[in-house]
Amino acid sequence: MELGLFVLILALVAIAAGFVGSLTGLGGGVVMIPVLLIFFGVPFPIAVGTGSVTILATSATTGAAYVRDRLTDIRIGMFLEIATVPGALVGAGLTVFLTHSNLDQALLIALGLVLLSIVPGAIGRRHEELPAGVEPDRRSLALGFRGEYPDAALGRTVAYQAGDTDSALGVMFGAGIVSGMFGIGAGVFKVLALDRYLHLPMKVSTATSNFMIGVTAAAGAGVLLAAGYINPVIGAPVAVGTVVGAYIGSRILPGLHNRTVRWIFVPVIVALAVETILRGFGLP
């Protein structure tokens, strides 16, 4: 494949990745990495490095937009980063070690399982528009983890209160490890913590996750860059395409229903997860 065509296709795929990442809070890497592995045959560590670039581009593009739209809860996001950043450093170090130990196939299978872990939570809460009966813990009350946002789809301002911060912190540390290992931002676990344990509205969870994934990815990207796992020929068009897709997604999200957001990415994630697991087992 000619270099120009290769760069163009990468940029177009990255637009789709940025669009999905900005709408779901999972980061564009959740789409970009499996595509690089399956369709372009990019080595796993290079794909992970490119995923970090994708996440940084998604977060940088959507961060300001969602803050302006009052969807991002910066206070909650910064609090949870005290668990995700150490996890990202641990995860990035594990990637370097496991790659040098020739465990790429095992990492592919693990990546597929991580993608599949998104699906049950999305299906189980498919009818929920707004959380109900939230019981905040003492830390949530003491730190004032509550807020409100204008919901364009519902036509009113929605107030919310965060719930179980202890469980959310534990999930966030695991999210950091996954982010550092796979370069996908681990938005699935961030959204899980924000949506299921803190009981924030889905759009607030998505927007806050988009804000957080950039901080987490930056922590792991330095390790991957030092190890030589970020290829500028691949990373540059991916970054540009991701910015375009993420911007489009950030314009659409405020007008969507919370339950709609849960369903946007499920079919794509299932297909890519199955393909990645099969490739990990050496199947065509």
N, C-alpha and C positions, 0 to 999 in steps of 0.2 A: 504494500500500500504506500502511495506517495505521501511525503511528509505533509503537504498542504491539505490533502484530503483527510489524513489522519487527524490533524489539528482541528479541521472543521467539524468532523464527526464528534470529536471529544467535546468541543464547545457546545454543540447541540445537545448532546447527552447531559452535559453539565447544567444547561438551562433547565432541563426537566428535573434534574437532581436538586437544584436550588429551589425550584418551585415547590416540589414535594417537601423538601426540608423546611422551608419557611412556613408552610401550612400546618405541618405536623409537629414541629419542634424536635424532630429526630436528627436534623443535620443532613446536608446533602450527601455526606459520605455513605449513608445507609443505602443509597441507590448507586452512587458512583463506584464504590469499591467492588461490589459484585459484578458490575458491568465491566470494569477494567480486568477483573480476574477471568471472567467467563468468555467475553467476546473479544478482548484484545490480548489476552495471554500475558498481562503484565505480572511480574513477580510479586508475590504477596507483600513483602516489605515496602516495595515502591508504591503499591496500591494503598497501603496504610498511610504512607507519607502524603500521597495525593489526597487521601480522605481528610487529613488534617487541614490541608489547604482549603478544601471544599467547605469544611466546617467554619473555618475562620472567615471565609468570604460570606457564607450565609449569615453568620452572627453579626458581622460588621454591617451588612446591608439591612437586615431586618431590625437590628437593635434600636436604632434611632426611630424607625417608623413605628414600632410597637410601643416605645416609650411615649412618643407623641400621641398615639391613640389611647394611651392610658391602660394598655393591656398588660404591660410588663410590671411585675411587682419587684422592684429593685431590692428592697429591703430583704425580702425572703430569698431572692436569688443570691445575694452576697453572703447571707448567713449560711446557706447550704454549700457554698463554694469552699468553706473551711474543711469540708469532707471530700469534695470531688478533686481538688487540686492535688493533695497528697496521693490519692488513688491513681490519678493520671500519671504521676511520676513513677509509681510502682508498675503500672501497666506498660508504659513505654519501655522501661528497663526489662520487663519480662519478654516483650516482643523481640528485642535485640538478642537476648539470651536464647530464646526458643528457636529463632531463625538460624542462629549459628549452630544450634544443635540438630539442624535438619528436621524440624518438626512442622514444616510448612503445611503438610496435609492435615495434621491434627488441628492446626489453627483455622484452616478452611472449614472443617466440620464444626468447630466451635463457633465460628462466625455465623454459619447457617443456623445453628441452634439459638444464637442470640437474636437473629432476625425473627425466628419463629416465636420467640418469647413475647413479641409484641402482640400477637394475634389474640390470645385468650382474653387479655384485659380489655381490648377494644370490643370484642364480641359481647363480653359479659356486661358491659356498661353501655350498650348500643342505644338504649332508649332514654338514657339520662340526659336531660338538657342542663339542669343546674343541680348541684349537690344539696341534700337536705339533711337535717338533723346532725349537723357538725358539732362535735364536742371538743373544744380546744383544750390543750393541756396547759400547765402552768407557764411553761416557757413561751408558748404562743401568746398567751394573755400578757405576760410581762414585757415581751418585746414588741407588742402591738402589731402582730401579724394579721392584719385585716386591711381591707380596702374596698374600692368600688370601681367599676368601669362602665362606660356607656356602651350598651349592647345594641348595635344597629339592627340585628336580625329580630330581636325582641321588642325594639322600640322603647327601651327604658334603661335606667341606670341599675346595675346589679351590684349588690353588696355581698361581700364574702368574708369569712373568718377561717384562718388556717387551723388544722387539727393536730395530729400526732407528729410532733417534731422529732421525737426519738427514732421512730421507725424511718422517717424520711432521711435523717442523717445517715443511718446505716445503709439504706439503699443508695444514697448519693456517693458513699465511698466505693461501693461496688460499681457504680456508674463511671467513676473516675478510672478505675482499673480497666474496665471494658473500653473506655475511650482511648486510653493510652495504648492498649494492646491492638485494637482493631481500627483506630482512626475514624470511627463512625460517630463520635460525639456522645455516644451512649445516651442519646436523647430518649430512647425507649425507657430507660430506667429513671431518667430525670422526670419525664412526664408521668411515669408510674408513681414516683414519690410525691409529685405535686398534685396529681389528680386523685390517686387512691388513698394516700396516707394524710396529706394535708387537706384534701377535699376542696381544692380550688376549682373554679369553673374551667372547662377544657380549654377555652381560648386563652385564659390567663396562664394556664399550665403550659400551653404551646409557646406563647410569647415569652414567658419567663425562661423556659428551656432554651429557646433561641438565644437569649441573652447569656445564659450560663455556658452553653456549649463552646462558645468562643474562648472564654476564660480557661476552661478545662483543656481544650485543644491546644491553646498556646503553651500550656505547661508541658504537654507531651511532645509538641512539635519540635521544641529545642533539642530534645534527646534524639528524635528521629532525624533531624537535620544534621546533627553531629555525626550520626551513624551513616550518613550518605543515602538516606532512604527517601529524599525529596528530589525528584527529577524535574528540572525547570521546563524541559520540552513538553512534559505531560502536565505539570502543575499550572503553567501560565494560561493555556486555553481553558483549562478546567476552572480556574479562578474567575476569569472573565465571564464565562458562561454561567457560572453559579451566581454571580452578582446580578445578572440580568433576570434569571429565573426567580431568585429570592425577592427581587424588587416587585416582580409581577405578583408573586404569592402574598407579599405584605400588603398589597392593595386590595386583595380579594378577601383575606381572612376576616377582617372586622365585620363583613356583611354575612358571614356564614353562621349557621346554627352550630352549637357546640357538638351535637350528636353527628352532624355531617362531617366534621373534622375527623372523627374517629374512623370513618369508613373510607376516606380518600385513598389511604395508602395500603390497605390490607391486601387486595389482590396482587399488587406489584411485589410487596414484601414476601408473600407466600411463594410466588413463582421464583424470585431471586434466591430465597433461602433454600428451596429444594434443589435448584441448580447448583448452588454453592456446595451443599452437602454431598451431592452426587460427584462433583468434581473432586472434593476432598477424599472420596473413596476410590478415585481413579476411574470413574465411569464417564462415558461421553455425554 
